[in-house]
Amino acid sequence: MSGGVDSSVTAALLHEQGYDVVGITLQLYDHGAATARAKACCAGQDIYDAHRVADTIGFPHYVLDYESRFREDVIENFADAYVRGETPIPCVTCNQTVKFRDLVATARDLGADALATGHYIRREAGAQGAELHRAVDASRDQSYFLFATTHEQLDYLRFPLGDMPKDEVREHARRFELAIAEKPDSQDICFVPDGKYAQLVEKLRPGAAEPGDIVHMNGTTLGRHDGILNFTIGQRRGLGIGGRKDAEEDALYVVRLDPDAHRVIVGPRSALATSRIAVNGLNWLGEGASPPAEGLDVTVKIRSTMEPVPGRIEGVGDGRAVVELVTPEFGVSPGQAAVFYDGGRVLGGGWIQRNDQRSEAA
C-alpha cells in the first residue's frame, strides 16, 4: 500500500470480498525535506494515508523499513546508469527487486496466500500457467514497467485493477469513503526532489558532471557541456550550442553519449533511426525458456508512452536477444527497456544495450 488511490482500493475491494487482508507499506527513503515532494509515492504523508485507509476499512497495517535495500538496488543503480551514459527506469528496477523479490519473500514468510498490488495489468490463466496481459484501460497500462516479473512471482501475484479504468477505481474509493479518493497520482521519479535527477547523481557520484565537448558526427566541436548526465538520446532542446535556428531538417539531436571521453555526439534526426536493438537481462514469459533462435514475430515497446510496433525477436542465449523492428524507431536509448507482446499478452522484455554499430566520424 503506497498510500495512493490504486493500492488503497485494491485492499478495500479484497477486504469487501471476504479475504483476510494485511496492508504492507514500504518505507523506501527518509522522510525529510530532501525527498519529500508532491505527487511522490512512499513518502511520509503516504505512509500516514495508507494507515488511515486500513483503519477506515478495518484491517491490520504494517510499515516495513526497506530503505537500505531501496538505496542499494534502485538509487545506486540509477546513479551508476547515468554515469554510464544510459537513461535508467528506476520504477522497473524497484518492481524487479524491492517489491517483487523482497516484498514477495516477506509476504511468503508471513504466510500470505498471495500478494496483491494496485498495478494496472492483468494476470490470466494460460495453458502453461499464469500469463501477464496488458490492462483493459490502455491509457493506464503498466506492463512496460512489469516486464521483469518472473513466472514464479506471477504465480503468487494478483492485480485486481487490471480490468478497470481509473475513473471506476476512484468511484470505488468514494464508495468506501476513503480520504484519498481524490489524491493525485504519483509521478516518477519518487526519490528525486523536484525532478532534479542530475543533482542527485552528482551528489552520489562526485565527478559525474565532468564537463566535455559537444561534437557533431562529422567531427566538428560545437560547444561544451556540464556533464553527459544532463543529456538523453534523442534530445533536441537545451543542447547549449546556441545560434541554430535552421530549418527542421537541419536541427541537431543527441545521437550518442560517450561517457569515457565525456562527449555528447549530435547529428541530424536521420542518425537516430534504429531498426536493430540488442537487449540483455532478458526475462521471457512466452513459450519455452527463451525466444527461439530462428526468431519470433512480436510487437515491441521501447518507451513506456508508445504503442507496440511490429518486430521480430531472436534469442541468442545467456539472457540476451536481438530485436529487428519492421520500421526504424528514433531515439532508442541504452538503459531503457524493450518489452515484447503477442497481442495483449506480455512475452517479457530486456534492457536495451548501446548500439556500437552506429557509425560516426567523431
C-alpha positions as CSV (number, residue, x, y, z in Angstrom):
1,M,0.0,0.0,0.0
2,S,1.7,3.1,-1.2
3,G,-0.9,5.5,0.2
4,G,-2.4,6.2,-3.2
5,V,-5.8,5.5,-4.6
6,D,-4.9,2.4,-6.6
7,S,-3.4,0.2,-3.8
8,S,-5.9,1.5,-1.3
9,V,-8.9,0.5,-3.5
10,T,-7.2,-2.9,-4.1
11,A,-7.0,-3.6,-0.4
12,A,-10.6,-2.3,0.2
13,L,-12.0,-4.5,-2.6
14,L,-10.3,-7.6,-1.4
15,H,-11.5,-7.0,2.2
16,E,-15.0,-6.5,0.9
17,Q,-14.8,-9.8,-0.9
18,G,-14.0,-11.6,2.3
19,Y,-10.3,-12.0,2.1
20,D,-8.1,-11.7,5.2
21,V,-6.2,-8.6,4.2
22,V,-2.9,-7.3,5.7
23,G,-1.7,-4.0,4.4
24,I,2.0,-3.5,3.9
25,T,3.7,-0.2,3.2
26,L,7.4,0.1,2.4
27,Q,9.4,3.0,3.8
28,L,11.8,3.4,0.9
29,Y,13.7,6.6,1.8
30,D,14.0,9.1,4.5
31,H,11.0,11.4,5.1
32,G,13.0,14.7,5.3
33,A,12.9,17.7,3.0
34,A,15.5,16.1,0.8
35,T,13.0,13.6,-0.6
36,A,9.5,14.9,0.3
37,R,7.6,16.3,-2.7
38,A,4.1,16.4,-4.0
39,K,2.9,13.5,-6.1
40,A,5.7,11.2,-4.9
41,C,5.0,7.7,-3.6
42,C,6.1,6.2,-0.4
43,A,6.9,9.5,1.4
44,G,5.9,10.3,5.0
45,Q,2.4,11.5,4.2
46,D,1.8,8.5,2.0
47,I,2.5,6.1,4.9
48,Y,0.1,8.0,7.1
49,D,-2.6,7.9,4.3
50,A,-2.1,4.1,3.9
51,H,-2.5,3.6,7.7
52,R,-5.7,5.7,7.7
53,V,-7.2,3.6,4.8
54,A,-6.5,0.5,6.8
55,D,-8.2,2.0,9.9
56,T,-11.2,3.1,7.8
57,I,-11.7,-0.4,6.2
58,G,-10.7,-2.4,9.2
59,F,-7.6,-4.5,8.6
60,P,-4.1,-4.5,10.1
61,H,-1.4,-2.3,8.5
62,Y,2.4,-2.6,8.9
63,V,5.3,-0.4,7.7
64,L,8.5,-2.2,6.7
65,D,11.8,-0.4,6.6
66,Y,13.2,-1.2,3.1
67,E,15.3,2.0,2.9
68,S,18.7,0.3,2.7
69,R,17.5,-2.2,0.1
70,F,15.9,0.6,-2.0
71,R,19.1,2.7,-1.9
72,E,21.3,-0.2,-2.9
73,D,19.1,-1.8,-5.6
74,V,17.4,1.3,-7.0
75,I,19.0,4.6,-6.2
76,E,22.6,3.4,-6.5
77,N,21.8,1.6,-9.8
78,F,20.1,4.8,-11.0
79,A,23.2,6.8,-10.4
80,D,25.5,4.3,-12.0
81,A,23.4,4.1,-15.1
82,Y,23.6,7.8,-15.7
83,V,27.4,7.7,-15.2
84,R,27.4,5.0,-18.0
85,G,25.6,7.4,-20.3
86,E,22.3,5.4,-20.0
87,T,18.7,6.5,-19.3
88,P,17.5,4.3,-16.5
89,I,14.0,3.3,-15.4
90,P,14.0,3.1,-11.6
91,C,10.4,2.0,-11.4
92,V,11.2,-1.2,-13.3
93,T,14.2,-1.8,-11.0
94,C,12.1,-1.2,-7.9
95,N,9.4,-3.7,-9.1
96,Q,12.1,-6.2,-10.0
97,T,13.9,-6.1,-6.7
98,V,12.4,-4.4,-3.7
99,K,8.8,-5.2,-4.5
100,F,8.6,-8.4,-6.4
101,R,11.7,-10.0,-4.9
102,D,12.0,-8.8,-1.4
103,L,8.3,-8.0,-0.6
104,V,7.1,-11.3,-2.1
105,A,9.6,-13.1,0.1
106,T,8.3,-11.2,3.1
107,A,4.7,-12.0,2.2
108,R,5.5,-15.7,1.9
109,D,7.2,-15.6,5.3
110,L,4.1,-14.0,6.8
111,G,2.1,-17.0,5.5
112,A,0.1,-15.0,2.9
113,D,-1.5,-16.9,0.1
114,A,-0.9,-14.1,-2.4
115,L,0.5,-10.6,-2.8
116,A,-2.0,-8.1,-4.4
117,T,-0.9,-4.8,-5.8
118,G,-2.6,-1.8,-7.4
119,H,-0.8,-2.1,-10.8
120,Y,-2.9,-1.8,-13.9
121,I,-2.1,-5.1,-15.5
122,R,-3.9,-8.4,-15.9
123,R,-2.9,-11.9,-14.7
124,E,-4.7,-14.6,-16.7
125,A,-4.7,-18.4,-16.6
126,G,-3.0,-19.9,-19.7
127,A,-2.2,-23.3,-21.0
128,Q,1.2,-23.3,-19.4
129,G,0.3,-21.4,-16.2
130,A,-0.3,-17.8,-15.3
131,E,0.2,-15.2,-18.0
132,L,0.7,-11.4,-17.9
133,H,-1.6,-9.3,-20.1
134,R,-2.0,-5.6,-20.7
135,A,-4.6,-3.7,-18.7
136,V,-8.1,-3.2,-20.2
137,D,-7.5,0.6,-19.9
138,A,-4.6,1.2,-22.4
139,S,-4.0,4.7,-21.0
140,R,-3.2,3.2,-17.6
141,D,-1.4,0.0,-18.7
142,Q,1.8,-0.6,-16.7
143,S,3.0,-3.7,-18.5
144,Y,6.1,-1.9,-19.7
145,F,7.2,-1.4,-16.1
146,L,6.5,-5.0,-15.1
147,F,8.2,-6.9,-17.8
148,A,10.7,-8.4,-15.3
149,T,8.0,-10.2,-13.4
150,T,9.0,-13.9,-13.4
151,H,6.9,-17.0,-13.8
152,E,7.3,-17.8,-10.1
153,Q,6.4,-14.3,-9.0
154,L,3.4,-14.3,-11.3
155,D,2.0,-17.5,-9.7
156,Y,1.9,-15.6,-6.4
157,L,0.8,-12.1,-7.5
158,R,-2.7,-10.7,-8.1
159,F,-3.7,-7.5,-9.9
160,P,-7.4,-6.7,-9.1
161,L,-7.4,-3.4,-11.0
162,G,-6.3,-4.7,-14.4
163,D,-9.9,-4.8,-15.8
164,M,-10.9,-1.3,-14.5
165,P,-10.5,2.2,-15.9
166,K,-9.1,4.8,-13.4
167,D,-12.5,6.5,-13.1
168,E,-14.1,3.3,-11.8
169,V,-11.3,2.9,-9.3
170,R,-11.9,6.4,-8.0
171,E,-15.6,5.7,-7.8
172,H,-14.8,2.7,-5.6
173,A,-12.6,5.0,-3.4
174,R,-15.5,7.3,-3.0
175,R,-17.9,4.4,-2.2
176,F,-15.6,3.2,0.5
177,E,-15.4,6.9,1.8
178,L,-11.6,6.8,1.6
179,A,-10.0,10.2,2.4
180,I,-7.5,9.6,-0.5
181,A,-10.3,9.3,-3.2
182,E,-9.2,12.5,-5.0
183,K,-5.5,12.1,-4.3
184,P,-3.3,12.9,-7.4
185,D,-1.4,10.0,-9.0
186,S,2.2,9.6,-8.1
187,Q,4.8,10.8,-10.5
188,D,8.2,9.5,-11.4
189,I,10.8,9.7,-10.1
190,C,9.7,9.3,-6.4
191,F,13.1,9.7,-4.8
192,V,14.3,12.7,-6.8
193,P,13.5,16.1,-5.2
194,D,11.9,18.5,-7.6
195,G,12.8,16.2,-10.5
196,K,16.4,17.4,-10.5
197,Y,17.9,14.0,-11.0
198,A,21.2,15.4,-12.3
199,Q,21.9,17.0,-8.9
200,L,21.2,13.7,-7.1
201,V,23.5,11.8,-9.4
202,E,26.3,14.3,-8.9
203,K,25.8,14.1,-5.1
204,L,26.0,10.3,-5.2
205,R,28.8,10.1,-7.8
206,P,31.1,13.1,-7.3
207,G,32.7,14.0,-10.7
208,A,29.8,12.5,-12.7
209,A,29.1,16.0,-14.0
210,E,32.5,16.4,-15.6
211,P,32.3,18.8,-18.5
212,G,33.2,17.9,-22.0
213,D,32.7,18.6,-25.7
214,I,29.6,18.6,-27.8
215,V,30.7,17.1,-31.1
216,H,29.0,16.8,-34.4
217,M,29.1,13.4,-36.1
218,N,31.4,14.9,-38.7
219,G,34.0,15.6,-36.0
220,T,33.3,19.4,-35.6
221,T,33.3,20.5,-32.0
222,L,30.3,22.8,-31.5
223,G,30.5,23.6,-27.8
224,R,30.9,22.5,-24.2
225,H,28.6,20.8,-21.7
226,D,28.4,20.5,-17.9
227,G,28.1,16.7,-17.8
228,I,26.6,13.9,-20.0
229,L,24.1,13.1,-17.3
230,N,22.2,16.2,-18.4
231,F,21.5,14.7,-21.9
232,T,19.5,11.8,-23.3
233,I,19.4,10.1,-26.7
234,G,17.0,11.9,-29.0
235,Q,17.2,15.2,-27.1
236,R,16.9,18.3,-29.3
237,R,16.3,21.2,-27.0
238,G,18.6,22.6,-24.4
239,L,21.8,21.4,-26.1
240,G,23.6,24.6,-25.2
241,I,25.2,25.1,-28.6
242,G,23.1,28.2,-29.5
243,G,22.5,30.0,-32.7
244,R,20.9,27.2,-34.6
245,K,17.6,28.4,-35.9
246,D,17.7,26.4,-39.1
247,A,15.0,24.6,-41.0
248,E,13.7,21.4,-39.3
249,E,15.9,19.2,-41.5
250,D,19.0,21.0,-40.1
251,A,18.1,20.6,-36.4
252,L,20.5,18.7,-34.3
253,Y,19.7,15.9,-31.8
254,V,21.8,13.9,-29.3
255,V,22.6,10.7,-31.2
256,R,25.1,9.2,-28.8
257,L,26.7,9.7,-25.4
258,D,30.4,8.8,-24.9
259,P,30.9,8.6,-21.1
260,D,34.6,7.6,-21.4
261,A,35.5,10.7,-23.4
262,H,32.8,12.8,-21.7
263,R,31.4,13.7,-25.2
264,V,27.9,14.4,-26.4
265,I,27.6,13.4,-30.0
266,V,25.0,15.3,-32.0
267,G,23.6,14.9,-35.6
268,P,20.5,15.0,-37.8
269,R,17.4,13.2,-36.9
270,S,18.1,10.6,-39.5
271,A,21.1,9.4,-37.5
272,L,18.7,8.4,-34.7
273,A,17.0,5.8,-36.8
274,T,17.4,2.3,-35.4
275,S,15.9,-1.0,-36.5
276,R,18.2,-3.5,-34.8
277,I,18.3,-3.5,-31.0
278,A,20.4,-5.7,-28.7
279,V,18.9,-6.5,-25.2
280,N,20.3,-8.3,-22.2
281,G,18.9,-9.2,-18.8
282,L,16.0,-10.8,-20.7
283,N,13.0,-12.1,-18.8
284,W,11.0,-14.4,-21.0
285,L,7.4,-15.1,-20.3
286,G,6.5,-16.7,-23.6
287,E,6.6,-20.3,-24.6
288,G,9.9,-22.1,-23.9
289,A,12.8,-21.0,-21.8
290,S,13.8,-18.2,-24.2
291,P,12.9,-16.7,-27.6
292,P,13.6,-19.1,-30.5
293,A,16.9,-18.6,-32.2
294,E,15.1,-18.7,-35.6
295,G,13.1,-15.7,-34.5
296,L,9.5,-14.9,-33.4
297,D,7.2,-12.2,-34.7
298,V,6.2,-9.9,-31.9
299,T,5.2,-6.3,-31.2
300,V,7.6,-4.2,-29.2
301,K,7.6,-1.1,-26.9
302,I,10.9,0.7,-26.5
303,R,9.3,3.5,-24.5
304,S,6.6,3.4,-21.9
305,T,4.4,6.0,-23.7
306,M,4.4,4.4,-27.2
307,E,2.1,1.7,-28.6
308,P,3.8,-1.6,-29.5
309,V,5.2,-1.7,-33.0
310,P,5.9,-4.8,-35.2
311,G,9.2,-6.5,-34.9
312,R,11.0,-9.9,-34.6
313,I,12.9,-11.2,-31.6
314,E,15.8,-13.7,-31.8
315,G,17.2,-15.4,-28.7
316,V,21.0,-15.6,-28.6
317,G,21.5,-17.2,-25.2
318,D,22.7,-16.0,-21.8
319,G,19.7,-13.8,-21.3
320,R,20.3,-11.9,-24.5
321,A,18.3,-11.3,-27.6
322,V,18.3,-9.2,-30.8
323,V,15.2,-7.3,-31.9
324,E,14.6,-6.3,-35.6
325,L,11.9,-3.6,-36.0
326,V,9.9,-3.6,-39.2
327,T,10.1,0.2,-39.2
328,P,13.1,2.1,-37.7
329,E,12.5,3.9,-34.4
330,F,14.1,7.2,-33.5
331,G,15.8,7.9,-30.2
332,V,16.4,4.3,-28.9
333,S,18.2,4.8,-25.6
334,P,20.5,2.4,-23.8
335,G,19.2,1.7,-20.3
336,Q,15.6,1.8,-21.3
337,A,13.6,-1.4,-21.8
338,A,12.4,-3.3,-24.9
339,V,9.1,-5.1,-23.9
340,F,7.6,-7.7,-26.2
341,Y,3.9,-8.6,-26.8
342,D,1.7,-11.1,-28.6
343,G,-1.5,-9.2,-28.9
344,G,-2.3,-8.2,-25.3
345,R,0.0,-10.8,-23.7
346,V,3.3,-9.7,-22.3
347,L,6.0,-12.0,-23.5
348,G,8.8,-10.4,-21.4
349,G,11.4,-7.9,-22.0
350,G,15.0,-6.8,-21.6
351,W,17.4,-3.9,-21.2
352,I,18.5,-2.0,-24.3
353,Q,22.2,-2.1,-24.9
354,R,24.4,0.5,-26.5
355,N,24.5,0.2,-30.3
356,D,28.2,0.1,-31.2
357,Q,27.3,-0.4,-34.8
358,R,26.2,3.2,-35.2
359,S,28.8,4.9,-37.3
360,E,30.2,8.3,-36.7
361,A,33.2,10.2,-37.9
362,A,33.8,11.8,-34.5
